[in-house]
């Protein structure tokens, strides 16, 4: 049970994060009239977004233990208590075995930069789609971008700082830094799409907003990393996908 203060803070977070989803996801996959699967739903921001965008239903899945109390409160406050939605703790592979061909749209926001088995997840998503189904993915803070270490203090800090310095300065982030980031580049993601035979209907990259600050750090970065300036310049990718059988 969340305290009243924690509940209010979490509700505010869900509302704030939901505001950004039109820009991140809508052009890649419109949920209107669709049964939607949210891959990596976290607190449920995309569930609220689906309701606002007139989806038929929404299921959120996450590997973490779902805390649905704040989402339920927000959905009620916003007038969506009757909207058919749920959040389950499960992985996408089990869902694909149990419920193949169930979804018109799969959306993923800010998750694929953490996925270790890109091809396995994409293949599981393939099995979950109905004919005509689509996948909309937005991944932000790619590993070689200024915020790619998800530490949040300096630009490209994870590339020019030593691991020891990172552990000392960010002890609360150390586990996530070492275990929950896949070091994926845009090229790595495209290769995974190619390996599984995905059809790319849209593919966008966004340049890093901190590029003007890169030049003074370049020598420090290259002293520790073998990295292309191209990878350093890309902070996010967005795409709309399907497979031949879904056309």
Secondary structure, DSSP 8 states (H G I E B T S, - for coil): ---HHHHHHHHHHHHHHHTTHIIIIITT---TTSEEEEES-TTTHHHHHHHHTT-SEEEEEESS----HHHHHHHHHTT-TTS-EEEEE--HHHHHHHSTT-EEEEEEES-TTS-S-HHHHHHHHHHHEEEEEEEEEEEES-TTSTTTTS--SSTTHHHHS-HHHHHHH-GGGHHHHHHS-----HHHHHHHHHHHT-EEEEEEEEE-TTGGGTGGGHHHHHHH----HHHHTEEEEEEEEE-GGG-
